[in-house]
Amino acid sequence: MNQADVFALHADVCKALGSAARLKIIDALRLGELTVTDIAGAVGARKASVSQHLAVMRQKGIVETRRQGLHVYYRLASPKVLQACQLMREVLLEQIASRGELVAAREGGAMASGKGEAP
């Protein structure tokens, strides 16, 4: 497998993670294995919808399953999936905070100058 193939696989996994519903599922699985019913309750979604998302995530190697009797339990294939999602969330929160500081600085500048527009 060459580097281009690895980039293509990376892009496919990122596409699979490009859904708020799937990110919620990953968050629900952070503490361990859950059934579809448990996940649906945790994320506030229909079981059918959760099942479809889990099928995509399983195909991409994001989640794994274990059958016990009539129940199928889902878990993250690697704790690094959760770490990657948490890292991206931290980046986004930093960006939001930075924008908030910029807005506050602009509003403060407009108020200090007595003008209704930002400088």
VOGU-3710 file (C-alpha; in Angstrom, 3 decimals, decimal comma):
1> mnqadvfalh> 0,000/0,000/0,000  1,454/3,351/-0,993  1,039/6,765/0,585  -1,726/7,766/-1,833  -3,725/4,717/-0,747  -3,292/5,652/2,907  -4,503/9,204/2,189  -7,550/7,785/0,389  -8,360/5,524/3,342  -7,867/8,446/5,727
11> advckalgsa> -10,289/10,540/3,671  -12,869/7,728/3,738  -12,705/7,486/7,522  -12,965/11,275/7,834  -16,049/11,212/5,604  -17,583/8,617/7,895  -16,858/10,908/10,851  -18,368/13,885/9,012  -21,748/13,382/10,654  -22,873/14,909/13,928
21> arlkiidalr> -24,935/11,775/14,602  -21,863/9,562/14,253  -19,804/11,827/16,485  -22,546/11,532/19,123  -22,374/7,749/18,795  -18,611/7,821/19,289  -19,101/9,974/22,365  -21,684/7,516/23,718  -19,215/4,653/23,222  -16,425/6,409/25,120
31> lgeltvtdia> -17,149/4,432/28,289  -17,443/1,024/26,663  -19,723/-1,369/24,861  -23,367/-0,580/24,210  -26,240/-2,126/22,285  -28,066/-0,248/19,526  -30,928/0,362/21,965  -28,526/1,816/24,548  -26,858/4,033/21,944  -30,190/5,234/20,560
41> gavgarkasv> -31,272/6,233/24,064  -27,975/7,965/24,786  -27,990/10,055/21,606  -31,743/10,584/21,333  -32,160/8,945/17,929  -34,242/6,170/16,429  -32,772/2,669/16,550  -33,049/2,300/12,765  -31,031/5,470/12,216  -28,399/4,447/14,763
51> sqhlavmrqk> -28,130/1,009/13,126  -27,454/2,598/9,737  -24,757/4,864/11,169  -23,158/1,947/13,009  -23,092/-0,101/9,794  -21,111/2,642/8,035  -18,783/3,016/11,003  -18,250/-0,725/11,183  -17,436/-0,894/7,474  -14,810/1,825/7,939
61> givetrrqgl> -13,269/0,102/10,962  -14,364/2,742/13,462  -16,464/0,371/15,583  -16,408/-3,360/16,251  -19,105/-5,722/17,456  -19,482/-8,594/19,865  -22,518/-10,871/19,975  -23,768/-12,193/23,298  -26,957/-14,212/23,034  -29,539/-12,068/21,257
71> hvyyrlaspk> -27,622/-8,836/21,806  -24,949/-7,211/19,653  -22,594/-4,900/21,527  -20,724/-2,107/19,793  -17,422/-0,625/20,912  -14,806/1,683/19,441  -12,247/-0,272/17,428  -9,475/1,829/18,966  -9,362/4,386/21,790  -7,423/6,571/19,354
81> vlqacqlmre> -10,694/7,246/17,490  -12,030/8,967/20,596  -8,716/10,783/21,117  -8,810/12,082/17,535  -12,375/13,342/17,969  -11,524/14,978/21,302  -8,475/16,663/19,797  -10,529/18,075/16,932  -13,156/19,310/19,410  -10,420/21,085/21,399
91> vlleqiasrg> -9,204/22,795/18,217  -12,760/23,939/17,449  -13,326/25,216/20,990  -10,071/27,178/20,793  -11,202/28,707/17,495  -14,577/29,629/18,984  -12,898/31,204/21,997  -10,512/33,107/19,747  -13,397/34,451/17,661  -15,186/35,469/20,841
101> elvaaregga> -12,127/37,413/21,947  -11,957/39,112/18,549  -15,643/40,053/18,718  -15,236/41,353/22,273  -12,174/43,387/21,252  -14,047/44,885/18,299  -17,101/45,688/20,391  -14,915/47,215/23,076  -13,118/49,320/20,478  -16,373/50,545/18,995
111> masgkgeap> -17,692/51,491/22,415  -14,497/53,236/23,432  -14,478/55,322/20,256  -18,120/56,189/20,636  -18,862/54,948/17,137  -21,385/52,281/16,210  -18,958/50,429/13,924  -15,890/48,408/14,637  -12,608/50,155/13,724
//
